[in-house]
Amino acid sequence: MSSTFFALIVVDMNIENLNFDVAVIGGGISGTCAAIAAARNGSKTVLINSSAVLGGNSSSEIRVWTRGSSGGGNIFSEEMGILGELKLRNQYINPHLSPIIWDEVLLEAVLNEPNITLLLNTLVVSTDYNNGVINYVEAFSTRGEMHYFINSKIFVDASGDGIVAASCNIDFVIGKESKNDFNEEYAPLSPSSCTQGSSILFFTEKKDHPIDFIAPDFAYSIDEIDNLINNDGRIVNEKTNGLDFWWVEYGGDTDMFKNANDVSLELKKLSYGIFNYIKNSGLYDADNLDLVWIGNIPGKRESRRFKTDTIITYNDIRDKKMFKDVAFYGGWFLDFHPEGGIYSTEQSCVQIPVGIYPIPLSTLYSSQVDNLLLCGRIIGTTHSSFASTRIMDTCALSGQAAGTAAALLSNNNETTSFLNQNYQFVQDRLEDILLIDRKPNALDKTITIQADSTIKNVPGIENGFINSEDNDVFVCIPSSVVNELSLAIDALENCSISIKVRCDILPHRFDIGYSDYKSIPLTKGRNFIKLNIFKIKEPSYLTFSIKASSLISFPTLSENLAGILMGHVGLPKYYNPYVVLNNFSYLSIDNLFNGYNRPYNSYNAWVSERIECELKIKASSFNFLKLFFDPNLERELVSSRQLRVNDSHLIDDIFGVGPSLVKDFDIIAFKREKEVEVIKIRNNYQRVININFAEIVDSIIIKFKNTWGEKRIRLFSLNVENK
């Protein structure tokens, strides 16, 4: 059965038959990560993208920044893996986070993979599907006269709308299930076909001279715009810019496919009208304001969601349900937008924070189709859980999981049902993705590691304070140090503080899931309080929340003690609390043996006392070394952004390479105590480092030289092996 979903006019086109192991349809952030994952796992891969640039909503065509679990308040949860590589490369070559350079970061990464064939400006128009198998997809170049028939063992639908999956008759949902369907707290009483709408962004720039602007005739008038804005978060002024206009949203209450052109035109009318309002209403200091860019392609939030072998619900997120086939994770808010968008009288956005939660591999396929995987926003979720999983960082992780699974299936001539019992083969290949509740492989105890420096003092000097007059303050620490640590608090007079605690895999900066309050008395002046007053789950990461009071303040230090942070509840800026700690075993060399390459119930890193130090590693024989550094996983790394960001985005002003990341180091390799090779690494900006030695060795010395700003070395894990 051949399913055609676009009309194809063939005018003397060149017809080409192409054969691949894996075909990825859609070059958004999930499709890009899927293609790279498939290629790195040995599959000859084609990446087909209808646009001229990669990145989808994050590309320079649309300019939405990538966000994920860290932006949702989960500290130390920043998504890594292939997406992490891309974001860290972007931080290095694109420190001002231009969306145009982000395009090239993605293009560079794809072109650097010899197993990937990239087809840009190429539209998939039909699927040849019979008896549970896709034989080929048909596509044509929109910029040239090429007509393709693309054969592949495995297909990955990363199209955002599920155009291939829908043509294979996999059941799907558009809109919202009712509360009765899955007993979800945030589901409506009755089902609805309405979705979240789309947005077009625009960017402005203040020049040093007046700029005139005459609105096009189609733009909505100043009076019409005046009735739509400055309510329910739809706030404008001359400083509003770029992503600040996310609420210019439309199309959720219409047929998004049938009326796509109308949605696009309506958003243009609205966006030009809003800029004209700012510029010419006389209400703002906008004489020198210039419109420098406006989108032409709406950024779509939602379309189809497919009924895969597993469908995760809000209840699964709330309860942090564990799945044996966990393949990635989420942690963005439940982020609900009204279907009426800018015309709605409802609040323009409701964000409900959640902790990080596992997502299973089986949300990425339906066993009724032998050779199709899904990734991105179309995976198996209810509408309530989709409100969180739709965020781009989570979509990127789903892409890496789908591409890895696709390569496994293609390399072994298996079908998707193979994954039902053999998911662990995919899990083993998911490089640098946190798999919740799956214990990593510990380092072989026959390997010996010696460090000539390990942290023994709280770093930094007192450099200020934060107050809590208007906002609760949180402090996060690993449970393993709760009995050893004292927190400094200054009191203006004798008083008491109210404190509560949350125990979880990772800390959270929002107020979710805390225990009851306890009271601690303070005396006037400086107090050092113990935090071991609660029954603590071991092991876990603890977030203490201290109730706001005008009588207290929290002194800060100039340097960070790894794994311990402080901030105002709900806000994205972190500080270094003044603490007293005498036992630093939670940052010892033993952490390099536990297999964890990031914070999980503890910080899990070795931290040195001084910046120039050495690790000596001995094993029977090896020719490969892998290192996992800390790129400041508490920082939220976005793909692009404007220089000034509205506070409502809850994002810190972070640019450039993270200060904790190791920058310069040497590796000296030995064989039977004879030096055989020296490798010098300079200006490193990546978290994961792979080193292949020219010959088999039995020991190495890593000489750390410098970081990107911090005065100590942080290393989560390492491994040596023969390859």
C-alpha positions in Angstrom: 0.0 0.0 0.0 1.5 3.3 -1.1 0.3 6.3 0.9 0.8 9.7 -0.7 0.3 12.7 1.6 1.6 15.5 -0.7 0.8 15.9 -4.4 3.9 15.5 -6.5 4.3 17.2 -9.8 7.1 15.6 -11.8 8.6 17.8 -14.5 11.5 16.1 -16.2 13.0 15.4 -12.8 16.1 13.2 -12.3 15.0 10.1 -10.6 17.4 8.5 -8.1 17.1 5.3 -6.1 19.0 5.5 -2.8 19.6 2.7 -0.3 20.4 3.1 3.4 20.4 1.2 6.7 18.6 4.0 8.5 16.5 6.9 7.1 15.6 9.8 9.4 12.8 12.0 8.2 13.0 15.4 9.7 16.1 17.5 10.6 14.9 19.2 13.8 16.8 18.8 17.0 15.5 15.2 17.5 16.1 14.1 13.9 19.6 15.6 13.9 20.5 13.7 17.1 18.9 10.5 15.7 20.9 10.6 12.5 24.2 11.2 14.4 23.4 8.4 16.8 22.6 5.9 14.0 25.7 6.9 12.1 28.0 6.5 15.1 26.6 3.1 15.7 27.6 1.9 12.3 24.6 2.4 10.1 24.6 4.1 6.7 22.2 6.9 7.4 20.3 9.5 5.4 18.9 12.6 7.1 16.0 14.1 5.1 15.0 17.7 5.9 12.4 19.8 4.2 14.2 23.0 5.2 17.5 24.5 4.2 18.7 24.5 7.8 18.8 21.9 10.6 17.4 22.5 14.0 13.6 22.8 13.5 12.1 25.2 16.0 15.7 26.0 17.3 16.9 27.0 13.8 17.5 30.6 12.6 14.2 30.2 10.6 12.2 30.1 13.9 14.6 31.0 16.7 13.2 29.2 19.7 16.0 28.4 22.2 16.4 24.8 23.4 15.4 24.2 26.9 14.8 21.2 29.2 15.0 19.7 32.7 17.4 22.3 34.1 15.2 25.1 32.9 12.3 23.3 34.6 14.1 23.7 38.0 16.0 20.4 38.2 19.5 21.2 39.4 22.4 19.3 37.8 20.1 17.8 35.2 21.3 19.5 32.1 20.8 17.2 29.1 24.1 15.8 27.7 24.7 13.1 25.2 24.8 14.2 21.5 22.8 17.3 22.4 25.4 18.1 25.1 28.2 17.9 22.5 26.3 20.3 20.3 25.5 22.7 23.1 29.1 22.7 24.4 30.5 23.3 20.9 28.0 26.1 20.6 29.1 27.7 23.9 32.7 27.6 22.6 32.4 29.0 19.1 29.2 31.0 19.6 29.5 32.5 23.1 26.9 35.2 22.3 24.5 32.4 21.2 23.5 33.6 17.7 20.8 31.4 16.2 22.6 31.7 12.9 25.8 30.1 14.2 23.7 27.5 16.0 22.5 26.4 12.5 26.1 25.9 11.5 27.0 24.0 14.7 24.3 21.4 13.7 25.4 21.4 10.1 29.0 20.9 11.0 28.2 18.0 13.3 26.2 16.2 10.6 28.8 16.8 7.9 31.5 15.4 10.2 29.8 12.0 10.3 31.0 10.0 7.3 28.0 7.6 7.6 25.4 10.4 7.0 24.0 11.5 3.7 22.3 14.9 4.1 19.4 15.9 1.9 18.3 19.4 2.6 15.3 21.1 1.0 13.9 17.6 0.4 10.3 16.9 1.1 9.0 13.3 1.8 5.7 13.0 -0.1 4.7 9.4 0.2 5.4 6.1 1.9 5.3 2.6 0.4 3.9 0.5 3.3 2.7 -3.1 3.2 2.0 -5.7 5.8 3.7 -3.9 8.6 6.8 -2.9 6.7 7.9 0.4 5.1 9.6 -0.4 1.8 10.6 3.1 0.8 9.7 6.7 1.0 9.3 9.0 -1.9 10.8 12.5 -1.8 11.7 15.4 -4.0 14.0 18.3 -3.8 12.2 21.6 -3.5 15.3 23.5 -4.7 16.3 21.3 -7.6 14.7 18.8 -9.9 15.6 15.6 -8.0 13.1 12.9 -7.4 14.2 10.3 -4.8 13.0 6.8 -3.9 14.7 6.1 -0.6 14.9 2.5 0.5 16.0 1.7 4.1 16.0 -1.1 6.6 14.8 1.2 9.4 12.9 4.5 9.2 12.8 7.1 12.0 10.0 9.6 11.9 11.3 12.9 13.3 9.1 15.1 11.2 7.2 16.8 14.1 3.9 15.9 12.6 4.4 12.2 12.2 3.8 12.2 8.4 5.4 8.8 7.9 3.9 7.2 11.0 0.4 8.4 10.1 0.8 6.9 6.6 1.4 3.5 8.3 -1.9 3.7 10.1 -0.5 3.8 13.6 -3.3 5.2 15.7 -2.7 8.7 16.9 -4.4 11.5 18.9 -4.7 15.2 18.2 -5.8 17.1 21.2 -6.7 16.2 24.7 -7.9 13.0 26.3 -10.6 13.3 29.0 -10.0 12.9 32.7 -11.7 9.5 32.5 -9.3 8.1 29.9 -6.2 8.0 32.2 -7.5 9.5 35.5 -5.1 12.5 35.1 -5.5 15.5 37.4 -4.9 18.1 34.7 -7.0 16.5 31.9 -10.3 18.1 30.9 -13.6 16.5 31.8 -14.3 16.0 28.1 -11.9 15.1 25.3 -11.0 17.9 22.9 -9.3 18.1 19.5 -7.7 21.5 20.4 -4.0 21.7 20.8 -1.4 24.3 21.8 -0.9 26.9 19.1 2.0 28.2 17.1 4.0 31.3 17.3 6.1 33.6 15.1 8.8 35.6 16.8 10.4 38.9 15.9 13.6 40.7 17.1 14.2 44.4 17.5 17.3 46.5 18.1 17.8 50.0 19.5 19.9 52.1 17.1 21.7 55.4 17.8 19.3 57.4 15.6 15.6 57.5 15.0 14.1 54.8 12.7 10.7 55.3 11.0 8.3 52.4 10.6 5.2 52.3 8.5 3.2 49.1 9.2 2.0 47.0 6.2 -1.7 47.2 5.5 -2.3 43.7 6.7 -1.0 44.4 10.2 -3.6 44.7 12.9 -4.2 48.3 14.1 -3.0 49.8 17.3 -6.5 49.8 18.7 -7.0 46.1 17.8 -3.6 45.2 19.5 -4.4 47.3 22.5 -7.3 45.0 23.3 -5.1 41.9 23.2 -2.0 42.7 25.2 -0.9 43.7 28.7 -3.0 41.1 30.4 -2.3 37.5 31.6 1.4 37.7 30.9 1.0 39.3 27.5 3.2 42.3 28.4 5.0 44.5 25.9 7.4 47.5 26.1 10.3 48.8 24.1 12.6 46.2 25.8 10.5 43.2 24.9 12.3 41.1 22.3 12.6 37.7 20.6 11.4 34.9 22.8 9.6 37.4 25.0 6.9 37.2 22.4 6.3 33.5 22.8 2.7 34.3 23.8 1.9 35.6 20.3 0.2 32.3 19.8 -2.5 31.2 17.5 -4.1 28.1 15.8 -4.7 25.7 18.7 -8.5 25.8 18.1 -8.4 25.2 14.4 -7.4 22.4 12.1 -3.6 22.9 12.1 -3.1 21.0 8.8 -6.0 22.2 6.8 -5.6 25.8 7.9 -1.8 26.0 8.2 -1.6 28.9 5.8 -4.3 30.9 7.6 -2.4 30.3 10.9 0.8 31.6 9.4 -0.8 34.7 8.0 -2.7 35.5 11.2 0.6 35.3 13.2 2.2 37.8 10.7 -0.7 40.2 11.1 -0.4 40.0 14.9 3.4 40.3 15.0 3.6 43.3 12.7 0.7 44.8 14.6 2.4 44.4 18.0 5.7 45.9 16.7 3.8 48.8 15.2 2.0 49.2 18.6 5.3 49.4 20.4 6.8 51.7 17.8 4.0 54.1 17.0 1.5 54.1 19.9 3.5 56.8 21.7 3.5 54.8 24.9 7.1 53.7 24.7 10.6 55.1 24.2 10.8 53.5 20.8 11.9 56.2 18.4 15.2 54.5 17.8 13.8 51.0 17.8 14.3 49.0 14.6 12.7 45.7 13.4 15.7 43.6 12.4 14.1 40.2 11.9 10.6 38.5 11.9 9.9 34.9 11.3 8.0 33.5 8.3 7.6 30.0 9.6 5.4 29.4 12.7 7.0 27.5 15.5 4.6 24.7 16.1 4.1 23.3 19.6 1.8 20.4 19.0 0.2 18.1 16.4 -0.2 14.3 16.4 0.8 12.0 19.3 1.1 8.3 18.4 -0.2 5.2 20.3 3.1 3.4 20.8 3.7 0.2 22.8 3.9 2.4 26.0 2.1 5.6 26.6 3.3 7.6 29.5 0.8 9.7 31.5 1.0 12.6 34.0 0.5 10.0 36.7 3.8 8.3 35.6 5.6 11.6 35.8 4.1 12.4 39.2 4.9 9.0 40.6 8.2 8.8 38.8 7.2 5.4 37.6 10.2 3.3 36.7 10.5 1.5 33.4 12.8 -1.4 32.8 13.4 -0.1 29.2 14.2 3.5 30.3 16.0 5.3 27.5 16.0 9.0 28.4 14.4 11.4 30.8 12.3 14.6 31.1 12.0 17.3 33.7 10.5 20.4 32.1 7.4 21.9 33.6 3.9 20.6 32.8 3.7 23.6 30.4 0.1 24.2 29.4 -1.0 26.9 26.9 -4.6 27.8 26.1 -5.8 26.7 22.7 -7.1 30.2 22.0 -3.6 31.6 22.3 -3.5 35.3 22.2 -7.3 35.5 21.8 -7.9 33.5 25.0 -9.1 35.0 28.2 -7.2 32.3 30.1 -3.8 32.7 31.6 -1.3 32.6 28.7 0.8 29.9 30.2 0.5 27.6 33.3 3.8 25.9 34.3 3.7 23.2 37.0 7.2 22.0 38.1 8.0 18.3 38.2 11.1 16.3 39.1 13.1 14.4 36.6 11.4 11.3 35.4 12.3 8.3 33.2 10.9 7.8 29.7 10.9 4.3 28.2 12.2 3.2 24.8 8.8 1.7 24.0 7.3 5.2 23.7 9.3 5.4 20.5 7.7 2.6 18.5 4.6 0.6 17.8 5.3 -3.1 17.3 2.6 -3.1 14.6 5.2 -1.5 12.2 8.3 -3.6 11.9 10.8 -1.0 10.8 9.7 2.4 12.1 10.7 4.4 15.2 9.5 7.8 16.3 11.1 10.7 18.2 10.5 14.3 19.2 7.1 15.6 20.2 5.1 12.8 18.5 6.1 10.0 20.9 3.6 8.0 23.0 2.3 10.4 25.7 -1.0 11.7 26.9 -1.7 15.4 26.4 -0.9 16.1 30.1 2.5 14.4 30.0 3.2 15.8 26.5 3.0 19.3 28.1 6.4 18.3 29.6 8.0 15.9 27.1 7.5 18.3 24.1 10.4 20.5 25.2 13.3 20.4 22.7 16.1 19.0 25.0 13.9 16.0 25.9 13.1 15.6 22.2 16.8 15.6 21.4 17.4 12.8 23.9 14.5 10.8 22.3 16.2 11.3 19.0 19.5 9.8 20.3 17.6 6.9 21.7 15.6 6.3 18.5 18.8 6.6 16.3 20.7 4.2 18.6 17.8 1.7 18.5 17.5 2.1 14.7 21.1 1.2 14.2 20.8 -1.8 16.5 17.9 -3.1 14.5 19.4 -2.4 11.1 22.8 -3.9 12.0 21.1 -7.1 13.2 18.3 -7.3 10.7 15.7 -7.2 13.5 12.2 -5.6 13.8 11.0 -3.2 16.4 9.4 -6.0 18.5 13.0 -7.1 19.1 13.3 -4.1 21.4 10.6 -5.4 23.8 13.0 -7.9 25.3 16.3 -6.6 24.2 16.2 -3.0 25.2 19.3 -3.4 27.3 21.4 -3.5 24.1 20.2 0.0 23.3 20.7 1.2 26.9 24.3 0.0 26.8 24.9 2.2 23.7 23.3 5.4 25.0 26.4 7.4 25.4 26.1 10.0 28.2 22.4 9.9 28.7 21.2 9.6 32.3 19.1 6.4 32.7 17.1 6.8 35.9 17.1 3.7 38.2 19.6 1.9 36.0 22.9 1.3 37.9 25.9 2.1 35.7 28.8 -0.3 35.3 31.4 0.3 38.0 35.0 0.6 37.1 37.0 -2.6 37.3 38.6 -2.7 40.8 41.8 -4.2 39.3 42.5 -0.7 37.9 44.4 1.5 40.3 44.0 5.3 40.5 46.1 7.6 42.5 45.6 11.4 42.9 48.3 13.7 44.2 45.6 16.3 45.2 42.1 16.0 46.7 40.0 18.8 48.1 40.4 19.3 51.8 39.2 22.9 52.4 36.0 24.8 51.7 37.1 27.0 48.8 36.8 30.8 48.5 36.3 33.7 50.9 33.2 35.4 52.1 32.1 37.9 49.5 28.5 39.0 50.3 25.1 37.6 51.2 21.6 37.0 50.0 18.5 37.9 51.9 15.2 36.2 52.2 12.9 39.0 52.9 10.7 38.4 49.9 11.5 34.8 48.9 12.3 31.5 50.5 15.9 30.3 50.1 17.0 26.8 49.2 20.2 25.0 49.9 21.1 21.7 48.2 23.6 19.2 49.5 24.2 15.4 49.1 22.8 13.4 51.9 26.2 11.8 52.5 27.5 15.1 54.0 24.4 16.2 56.0 25.9 15.1 59.3 29.2 16.8 58.6 28.0 20.2 57.3 27.0 23.5 59.0 25.3 26.3 57.2 26.0 30.0 58.1 23.0 32.2 58.7 23.1 35.7 60.0 20.2 37.0 62.2 19.4 40.6 63.1 18.0 39.5 66.4 17.1 36.3 68.3 14.5 34.5 66.2 13.8 31.1 64.6 13.7 29.8 61.1 11.3 27.4 59.5 12.9 24.8 57.3 11.8 21.8 55.3 13.6 19.2 53.2 13.1 17.3 49.9 14.9 14.0 49.1 15.3 12.9 45.5 17.8 11.9 42.9 18.6 15.5 42.2 17.7 18.8 43.9 15.0 21.2 42.7 14.8 24.9 42.9 11.0 24.9 43.1 8.8 24.1 46.1 7.7 20.5 45.3 7.4 17.4 47.5 8.9 18.8 50.7 8.4 17.4 54.2 6.7 19.3 57.0 8.4 22.4 58.4 10.7 22.2 61.4 11.9 25.2 63.5 15.5 26.0 64.4 16.3 28.8 66.9 18.9 31.5 66.0 20.7 34.0 68.1 21.5 37.5 67.1 24.6 37.5 64.8 26.2 34.6 63.0 24.8 31.1 63.5 26.2 27.8 62.1 23.2 25.4 61.9 23.2 21.7 61.4 20.8 20.4 58.7 20.5 16.8 60.0 17.2 17.4 61.8 15.1 15.4 59.5 14.8 11.7 58.7 16.8 11.5 55.5 16.6 9.0 52.7 20.0 7.6 52.0 21.4 8.0 49.5 19.7 11.1 48.0 20.2 14.7 47.0 18.7 17.0 49.6 17.0 20.4 48.9 16.4 22.4 52.1 13.9 25.2 51.8 14.1 28.0 54.5 11.1 30.2 54.8 11.5 33.9 54.0 12.2 36.3 56.8 13.3 39.9 57.0 15.4 39.0 60.1 17.9 36.6 58.4 20.4 36.6 55.6 22.8 34.0 54.1 26.5 34.8 53.7 28.1 33.7 50.4 31.5 32.5 49.3 33.5 33.6 46.2 34.0 30.0 45.0 31.8 26.9 44.7 32.2 23.8 46.8 31.3 21.2 44.2 27.8 19.8 44.5 26.5 22.4 47.1 24.5 25.4 45.9 22.1 28.0 47.3 19.5 30.3 45.7 16.0 31.8 46.0 13.2 29.2 45.5 12.0 29.3 42.0 14.7 31.6 40.6 17.5 30.5 38.3 20.5 32.3 39.8 22.7 30.2 42.1 25.1 31.2 44.9 27.8 29.6 46.9 26.6 29.2 50.6 29.0 29.8 53.4 29.4 26.3 54.9 31.7 24.6 57.4 32.7 21.1 56.4 35.6 19.0 57.7 35.0 15.7 55.8 35.3 15.9 52.0 35.0 12.2 51.3 32.0 12.8 49.1 34.5 14.3 46.6 37.2 11.6 46.9 38.9 9.5 44.3 36.5 6.7 45.2 33.9 8.4 43.0 35.8 7.5 39.9 35.0 3.8 40.5 31.2 4.0 41.0 30.3 4.3 37.3 28.2 7.5 37.7 29.3 10.2 35.2 27.2 13.0 36.7 25.3 13.9 39.9 22.8 11.2 41.0 21.9 10.9 44.7 25.3 12.5 45.3 27.7 14.7 43.4 29.9 11.7 42.2 33.1 13.5 41.3 36.7 13.6 42.3 37.7 17.2 43.0 41.3 18.3 43.5 42.6 20.8 46.0 44.8 22.6 43.5 44.5 23.2 39.8 47.8 21.7 38.7 47.6 18.1 39.7 48.0 14.5 38.5 46.1 11.3 38.2 48.1 8.0 37.9 46.1 5.1 36.3 47.4 1.6 36.0 45.7 -1.5 34.4 46.9 -4.7 32.9 46.7 -3.3 29.3 44.6 -0.8 27.4 44.7 1.4 24.3 41.6 3.6 25.0 40.7 6.2 27.7 37.4 7.9 28.3 37.0 10.9 30.6 33.8 12.6 31.9 34.3 16.2 33.0 31.9 18.7 34.6 30.8 21.5 32.2 28.8 23.0 35.1 25.8 20.7 34.8 23.8 23.1 37.1 24.0 25.7 34.2 21.2 25.7 31.6 22.8 25.7 28.2 20.5 27.1 25.5 21.1 27.1 21.8 20.5 30.8 21.2 19.1 33.9 23.0 18.9 37.6 22.9 21.2 39.6 25.2 18.4 40.9 27.4 15.9 38.3 28.5 12.6 39.0 30.3 12.7 37.7 33.9 9.6 35.6 33.3 11.8 33.1 31.4 13.6 32.1 34.6 17.0 31.8 32.9 20.3 33.1 34.1 22.7 35.2 32.2 25.2 32.5 31.2 27.5 32.8 28.2 30.7 30.9 27.1 32.3 27.7 28.3 31.6 26.6 31.9 34.3 27.6 34.4 34.5 24.1 35.9 35.3 22.4 32.6 38.9 21.2 32.2 40.7 23.2 29.5 44.3 22.0 29.2 45.9 18.7 30.2 48.5 16.2 29.1 48.4 12.4 29.0 51.6 10.6 29.3 51.4 6.9 28.4 53.7 4.1 29.6 54.4 0.5 28.7 56.4 -1.4 31.3 57.4 1.9 32.9 58.8 3.2 29.6 57.2 6.4 28.2 55.7 5.7 24.8 53.4 8.6 24.0 52.5 12.1 25.1 49.1 13.6 24.1 48.6 17.3 24.8 45.0 18.5 25.0 44.5 22.3 24.7 41.4 24.4 24.8 39.1 21.5 25.5 35.5 22.5 25.6 33.8 19.1 25.7 32.6 17.1 28.6 33.4 13.6 27.2 36.9 13.0 26.0 37.9 9.8 24.1 41.6 9.1 23.7 43.0 6.3 21.5 46.6 5.4 22.1 49.0 4.4 19.3 49.8 1.2 21.1 48.8 -1.0 24.0 49.9 0.6 27.3 49.6 -0.3 31.0 49.7 3.0 32.8 49.2 6.7 32.2 49.6 9.9 34.0 47.1 12.7 33.4 48.6 16.1 34.2 45.9 18.7 34.6 47.0 22.2 33.7 44.0 24.5 33.7 40.2 25.0 33.6 38.0 27.6 32.0 37.9 29.6 35.3 37.7 27.4 38.4 40.7 26.8 40.6 40.1 23.0 41.0 39.8 20.0 38.7 36.5 18.1 38.6 36.2 14.6 37.1 33.1 12.5 37.3 34.4 9.2 35.9 36.9 7.5 33.6 37.4 4.2 32.0 40.3 2.4 30.2 39.8 -0.6 27.9 41.2 -2.4 24.9 39.4 -1.5 21.6 
